Amino acid sequence: MIIRPQYMNMLKTYRNVPLVKILSGIRRCGKSTILDMLKEDLLKNGVDADHIICMRYTSEDFDDGMTDKDMYHMIKEHMKDNECYYLLLDEVQEIDGWEKAVNSLLENANTDIYVTGSNSKLMSSEISTYLTGRYISIPVYTLSFAEYLEFKKTDLRPKKELLNEYLRFGGFPIVALGNFDERSAYQIVEGIYTSVITNDITKRHNIMNFDLFNRVVKYIVENVGKTFSANAIAKFLKSEGRSLSVEAVYNYINWLEKAFVIYRCQRYDLQGKSILKTQEKFYLADASLKYCIMGFNPKSIASMLENIVYFELRRRGYEVYIGKNETKEIDFVAVQRDERIYVQVCRLLPENSDREVANLLEIKDHYPKYVVTMDELAGGNINGVKIVHLVDFLLSDKY
């Protein structure tokens, strides 16, 4: 088992703090393994095995409909004394009303509680009043490039060659652990994607026209990193002779978000210092999701570089926006407490690279500004704007 220290450090920070620790993310991104890592760490730190209660709730195991009361009593049966029990509860969203059971265990027993899940019932906006103010949400993403290198540490190829593989195959741990060819890797990812679409979206929301839903998904995937609206999708479908209301498109986008397939990136007006409600962009939970749906095309790498950078910033705890500076656009404005960085992403630097930094130079503040590129000549800076190769950006200790 390869440790993912970022998550372990976060869980250690909140250990024995009376909050429910909720790890949420797309299926197969590694949440269950993080719970396994946590169990090993607890044992290593002297916690008795019988005071670590691990429960996995899958739809296959509970077809007969487990209730929150069943969940509560099943866990309580394992608790024999008043010492602290560590509850590691995997895929709790399969239990209706799981929040009630968890809240009762938090209030009425000596517990430290960790839960995982992979759909909307784990999103903070949908957690009922039972856990208001009593939980910490920890998003779990597929592997960063640094983690990918750790998974491939016996592979002696240069980092830039492994980066190219990471860009093509993505960061699902199951793929990184193996030695798959492209076709096999995408078959695995397609299986994950199908599971998400089937279990977390079409069944849950009773989508009848699966073909039309798939066409919306394909449109979003084709337009990763581009601004578009639900209205634009509805018009596009109409041009293809298909009919779907704007409201239905909104619902599809919303459900994809809640299954952690796509992530919304809002625009931020640097002049007015406000978040704009129009022309957002969406990014895919993992680049491989695009390729398993559309097939891999080397020309499509450019559009996915933004996707990689977006999630690297998210992993590091930044809130990430698209920057609007009057008529100019900044790919990313990343904010964390009092820190801020600006990032432009391009595959290769044009001969006159001043054009790439012009938008950044118009921002009149002293926060760090970067152009991130795959260009072999990356390095140095132009008028204070740092030109950084993607490898160096992804592996940097800090920005």
Secondary structure, 3 states (H helix, E strand, C coil): CCCCHHHHHHHHHCCCCCCEEEEECCCCCCHHHHHHHHHHHHHHCCCCHHHEEEEECCCCCCCCCCCHHHHHHHHHCCCCCCCCEEEEEECHHHCCCHHHHHHHHHHHCCEEEEEEECCHHHCHHHCCHHHCCCEEEEECCCCCHHHHHHHCCCCCCCHHHHHHHHHHHCCCHHHHHCCCCHHHHHHHHHHHHHHHHHHHHHCCCCCCCHHHHHHHHHHHHHCCCCCCCHHHHHHHHHHCCCCCCHHHHHHHHHHHHHCCCEEEEEEEECCCCEEEEEEEEEEECCHHHHHHHHCCCHHHHHHHHHHHHHHHHHHCCCEEEEEEECCEEEEEEEEECCEEEEEEEECCCCCCCHHHHHHHHCCCCCCCEEEEECCCCCCCEECCEEEEEHHHHHHCCCC
